Structure formats: C-alpha cells, structure tokens
C-alpha cells in the first residue's frame, strides 16, 4: 500500500475574514511550514475557468506576497461578488458569509507533491486540508506528518485536526458511529472541544497546553494489508471508547 491514503485535515471555528486577511493567514502559514520543508515555498493557486497564478515566496517580500495573493483571490471571485453579493466594485477588504475557498498546488522538481484546499474565511464552516498526495511521490514518514500537523495547529488553532485515512472502506466503517471527527494515524482535539482520550493500551496520548494528541502508532502500517486492517479495527475501537467517555464526541454532526 502507499501513504497516499492520508490527508491532513483541520477544522476551525467559523470566522468571517476579508480577502486580505485570508491571504495574510495563508501566506503566514506557508512561511511557517516552509521552514520545516521548502516544498511549501513554491505553488500555484487555481480555480476553474481561470489561469493558474504561480508563487515563489522567495521572490517577493512577505507584504508583496500577501498583496499578490489578495489580488488573485479578488480576481477569481470578482464575478461571484458582483452577481451574488451585489458588490459592484469589491476590494481586498471585502468579506462575505461563505468566505473564499482556495486550491494551492505544490510541486518539487516538476513532480506533484500535494494540494492545500479549504476555506478559512467563512462564518459558517472553516477548514483546511493538505491532500492529493500522488502514489509516485508520497513517501512522507510519520515524523513529517506529525511535524506539519503540529506547526499548522499552532497557527490555525483548530478545534479538531488529524492525519486522516481517506479510503472509502475506512469511512464506511466509522460513519455509522456518528462521531464529530474520526481517529486517524494521529488525531488532535483542542481543550475547547472537551474531547479527551483516557489512557488506553495501544494509544500514545500527549497532552499539550491547548489540546491532546492521540497517536495510534509511530510505525508505518501501510506496508502490509494485515497491518492496515489491524489498524482500522484499532481506530474503530478507539472511537467507541471516546463515544463512551465523551458526550461531545457523539454529537450528531456531519463528520469532517
């Protein structure tokens, strides 16, 4: 099996942000992440029916990168703003209830690495996902996922986040449990969520100032079907434990 079965998922509190603030937060996050891995330095932002715009964070100042991204998001959403928001001459200071979605695509040596998608500026639902790891270029180890997860958590301060297993066969297993956020390779619940895993054999629990990390294993369980099937069962058992110990984990929300 390949590690392209994972995504890094972050669910934040809803917050209505302007285009400029959205761009500021995205560039700020990338500045943090590229100190850990320079793959986050170069990307293209894309939207259907528009020409992609390339970014190299080394070529401009932080302020100029924010301005360039702000103007790009504004251009991508100009017709929507005029048609639905009745804003004839919107600026980068414009905001709207359903925010501004984004698609950032990252490559290294002309090979696709992953995408960052989501919407961090809506007062209805805010999320960010690092996904689309291709089979031929997805050999990231546990420490890479955990490090990127922690650095992103530090900046976004999400309610839930994790290194999720995105295979349909796993999704079908946990959906009937009706949990607010599924367990993955590593899962984070903020203190605000009031979700905490008790001490359980087989799970590593790390309590930090703002929340709890639940680590199912530090080993790569994707190299054999036996290990992967055993991990799926282990995670389902962990979710059942959380449902029995945390009322907040069983809220009838749509799983992220």
Buried (B, 14 or more C-beta within 10 A) or exposed (E): BEBBBBBBBBBBEBBBBBBBBBBBBBBBBBBBBBEEBEBBBBBBBBBEEEEEBEBEBEEBEEEEBBBBBBBBBBEBBBEBBEEEBEBEEBEBEBBBEBBBBBBBBBBBEEEBBBBBBBBBBBBEBBBBBBBBBEEEBBEBEBEBBBBBBBBBBEBBBBBBBBBBBBBEEBEEBBEEBBBBBBBBBBBBBBBBBEBBBEEBEEBEEEEEEEBBBBBBBEEBBBEEEEBBEEBBEBBBBBBEBBBEEBEEBBEEEEEB
